[in-house]
Amino acid sequence: MFIIFEGIDGTGKSTQVQFLADALCAKGHEVVTSKEPTDGPHGTRLRNSAETGRLSPQEELDLFHLDRREHVETLIKPALARGAAVILDRYYFSTMAYQGLRGFDPQEIRETNEKFAPIPDHVFILEVPIDVALSRIGVRDGETNEFEQRGALEGCHKIFSALPDNFIHRIDATAPPETVHSAVLSHL
């Protein structure tokens, strides 16, 4: 299975990736976890830009596509081909949301990605009110970057909320992490 955790910053995606990976491993499954942007050269450049200054919208979008292509070819497709469960913290749905805020058409981003990136079996969009997300972000690292500002979070939430697919599950992530994990398992 190919499973994605999405949502605005501060919703607990990384925690849920680990909870699900542990649960699947305990049942004897091979599990591969990863994140986007990756730790590869393109992903590292993207993450660094959040701290040092945003790249141009086109340059940023191009780097997301380069990073994802490499991720798909070197990790995602090989793991899925050998029967592993692949669980990601963010995927092209985040690119749709965050680059959509920079003026790109989210549907065009999706179409571009789905030409080379596998469509997931399940996408869990973790949802919390913006104030909760901001509170969690502040606790996490003390200050916010441009991606973590109220306006950006509100805009991304709106794009995530508009995704209509039947493989997308919206989960109330204001509950304790264990309760959120139980809700995730109920869909699998």
Secondary structure, DSSP 8 states (H G I E B T S, - for coil): -EEEEE-STTS-HHHHHHHHHHHHHHTT--EEEEESS-SSHHHHHHHHHHHH----HHHHHHHHHHHHHHHIIIIIHHHHHTT-EEEEE--HHHHHHHHHTTT--HHHHHHHHTTTS---SEEEEEE--HHHHHHHHHHHHSS--GGGSHHHHHHHHHHHHT---TTEEEEETTS-HHHHHHHHHHH-
